[in-house]
Amino acid sequence: MGSVMIVILSILISIIVVLVLITLHELGHFIVAKLSKAYVFEFAIGFGPKLFVIKTKETWYSVRLIPLGGYVSIASDFAEPPKGREEEFEKIPDIRKIDYAIKWKKTLFILFGPLMNLFIAYILIFSVMFGVGYKPSDPNFYGQNFSTTSIAYKMIYENEKEGQTPPVTEEKYIYNDLQIAITGWNVKIEEKPFEFKTTNSANLAPTYLQISKMFNDGKKDILNYLYKNNIESGNVEYQFSYVNLTNDYSGDVKSDGKTEFKLISEEQTIAEWRKTGQINGIAIAPPDRHFKNGAQKFGYTFVETWNQSFSLLVGIGKFFTGDFSAISGPVGIAKSSIGTTGAATTSMVASRLFYVSSISANLFMLNMLPFPPLDGYKFWETLVEWVTRKEVSQKSKTIIYAAGAILLVTFIVIVTIKDFIV
């Protein structure tokens, strides 16, 4: 029951986060429309029936039942006015309708929604960079960090103590070559798609599993394999090399640093792995990315904002080439956020801010895709009309937007179903 409640709570929180980000997106459109003196009928949060509405002389501000978006309704000759405001529409001069706006104003109106999401992503990342001072859990930084409770950390400590060097700290990293083997039952994982080759002969040399940035994916497949083949016991061996870095913000090794190779074989209860759903004792995580000075933080803020935005395009490419885990909807977002509750430590708060910034950056890139009826398509449509000085017919727009909306909704439904299944 507890886990179900956590899932439900995570889904609700994710919906609220997405709704707030979409509302801010629409606020970008709204601000430009107001500054351009366009006649705004309504600024709506959500879709469907109104829950409540605040009416002013011109613009109505409403909250609607379905919390999956929002919109800004602007007077146009190519769209029906809101129900009950037909007479009001007849009195609106053409100069205040979006159809007759100067093209550069219309272009700004289209772009300011996505740009608002990009700006929010940048501000959140900037806040972490200069508030916390580092990027938490960066898989693209140098090596991986060991928890002080992990077997690997204890092995390093024992090795350092034997060499009569100062006790190690949490600033130890490995060069991505931690390897694990289950002896007695050899489990081999190759590059995706994962392929397993097994034997129950305890006389064969152990086959080592490489643990890297994709450790969580590998862990999932190991556990599934243990369940499928009813493997309940066996020995586990660890081997790895490590280095002592010069500082927190570079990959330079100290001049007196050394690379050590260790091998350990101790009894591990496979049944415990099966019971908890965790590969216990490893406890590795991407390290925090530190920066030498404010200039590095400032520069990296732009890099990270771009990387988060571009990740959507990478995910879409992977999705259409068979990696269906590369794209997630609200349910998938909620699943990935499970397990983040607890004490509001600095690192956890920073991770959550980065998490929200990535959603906002993805919304920016999603809306900039040249696909109807997204803002990206409207931008190119307006640009073509501006250059050619020819308007696309309303009939063509209706057909293109309707077809695009159907395809977009279909894709969202497919992703949502995938999130429930996977």
Long-range contacts (C-beta under 8 A, 24 or more apart in sequence): 6-338, 6-341, 7-334, 7-335, 7-338, 10-334, 10-335, 10-337, 10-338, 11-330, 11-331, 11-334, 13-334, 13-337, 14-330, 14-331, 14-333, 14-334, 14-337, 15-67, 15-68, 15-330, 15-334, 16-67, 17-333, 17-356, 17-359, 18-330, 18-333, 18-359, 18-363, 19-45, 19-46, 19-67, 19-68, 19-69, 19-70, 21-117, 21-120, 21-356, 21-359, 21-360, 21-363, 22-69, 22-70, 22-363, 23-70, 24-116, 24-117, 24-120, 25-70, 25-113, 25-114, 25-116, 25-117, 25-363, 25-367, 26-70, 26-71, 26-72, 26-113, 27-116, 28-112, 28-113, 28-114, 28-115, 28-116, 28-117, 29-72, 29-109, 29-110, 29-112, 29-113, 30-72, 31-112, 32-105, 32-108, 32-109, 32-112, 33-72, 33-74, 33-98, 33-109, 36-101, 36-105, 36-108, 36-109, 37-95, 37-96, 38-74, 38-75, 38-96, 38-97, 38-98, 38-101, 38-109, 39-74, 39-75, 39-92, 39-96, 39-97, 40-72, 40-73, 40-74, 40-75, 41-73, 41-74, 41-75, 41-81, 41-82, 41-85, 42-71, 42-72, 42-73, 42-82, 43-70, 43-72, 43-73, 44-70, 44-71, 44-72, 44-73, 45-70, 46-70, 47-71, 74-98, 78-394, 78-397, 103-382, 103-385, 103-386, 104-386, 106-382, 107-379, 107-382, 107-383, 107-386, 110-375, 110-378, 110-379, 110-382, 111-375, 111-379, 113-367, 113-375, 114-363, 114-364, 114-367, 114-368, 114-375, 114-376, 115-364, 117-360, 117-361, 117-363, 117-364, 117-367, 118-305, 118-309, 118-360, 118-361, 118-364, 120-357, 120-360, 121-305, 121-308, 121-309, 121-357, 121-358, 121-360, 121-361, 121-364, 122-301, 122-302, 122-305, 122-357, 124-353, 124-354, 124-356, 124-357, 124-360, 125-301, 125-304, 125-305, 125-308, 125-353, 125-354, 125-357, 126-301, 127-353, 128-350, 128-353, 128-354, 128-357, 129-291, 129-297, 129-298, 129-300, 129-301, 130-294, 130-297, 131-350, 132-346, 132-347, 132-349, 132-350, 133-290, 133-291, 133-297, 134-248, 134-288, 134-289, 134-290, 134-291, 134-350, 135-288, 135-289, 135-300, 135-304, 135-350, 135-354, 136-288, 136-347, 136-350, 136-351, 136-354, 137-285, 137-286, 137-287, 137-288, 137-347, 137-351, 138-286, 138-287, 138-288, 138-289, 139-213, 139-286, 140-286, 141-286, 141-287, 141-288, 141-289, 142-173, 142-245, 142-250, 142-251, 142-287, 143-173, 143-174, 143-175, 143-176, 143-243, 143-245, 143-251, 143-287, 144-173, 144-174, 144-176, 144-178, 144-284, 144-285, 144-286, 144-287, 145-170, 145-172, 145-173, 145-284, 145-285, 145-286, 145-287, 145-288, 146-170, 146-172, 146-173, 146-174, 146-283, 146-284, 147-283, 147-284, 147-285, 149-283, 150-281, 150-282, 150-283, 150-284, 151-238, 151-264, 151-281, 151-282, 151-283, 152-178, 152-238, 152-240, 152-242, 152-282, 152-283, 152-284, 153-283, 155-238, 155-262, 155-264, 156-242, 156-260, 159-260, 159-262, 168-244, 171-244, 171-245, 171-248, 172-242, 172-244, 173-242, 173-243, 173-245, 173-287, 174-240, 174-241, 174-242, 174-243, 174-284, 175-241, 175-242, 175-243, 175-259, 176-212, 176-213, 177-210, 177-240, 177-241, 178-210, 178-211, 178-238, 178-239, 178-240, 178-282, 178-284, 179-208, 179-209, 179-210, 179-211, 179-238, 179-239, 179-240, 180-208, 180-209, 180-211, 180-236, 180-237, 180-238, 180-279, 180-282, 181-206, 181-207, 181-208, 181-209, 181-236, 181-237, 182-206, 182-231, 182-234, 182-235, 182-236, 182-270, 183-234, 183-235, 183-236, 183-237, 183-265, 184-233, 184-234, 184-235, 185-229, 185-231, 185-234, 187-222, 187-225, 189-218, 189-221, 189-222, 192-217, 192-323, 194-218, 194-221, 196-221, 196-225, 198-225, 198-229, 206-237, 208-237, 208-239, 211-282, 211-284, 213-286, 215-282, 215-284, 219-278, 219-279, 222-279, 223-273, 223-274, 223-277, 223-279, 226-270, 226-273, 226-274, 227-274, 231-270, 232-270, 232-271, 232-274, 233-269, 233-270, 233-271, 234-268, 234-270, 235-265, 235-266, 235-267, 235-268, 236-265, 236-266, 236-268, 236-281, 237-263, 237-264, 237-265, 238-262, 238-263, 238-264, 238-282, 239-263, 239-264, 247-290, 247-292, 248-288, 248-290, 249-289, 249-290, 249-291, 249-292, 249-296, 250-292, 288-347, 305-357, 305-361, 308-357, 308-358, 308-361, 308-362, 309-361, 309-362, 309-364, 309-365, 310-365, 311-358, 311-361, 311-362, 312-361, 312-362, 312-365, 312-366, 313-365, 324-418, 324-422, 325-422, 327-415, 328-415, 328-419, 329-412, 329-415, 329-416, 329-419, 330-416, 330-419, 331-416, 331-419, 331-420, 332-415, 332-418, 332-419, 332-422, 333-359, 335-419, 371-404, 371-407, 371-408, 372-400, 372-401, 372-403, 372-404, 372-405, 373-401, 373-404, 373-405, 373-408, 374-404, 374-408, 377-404
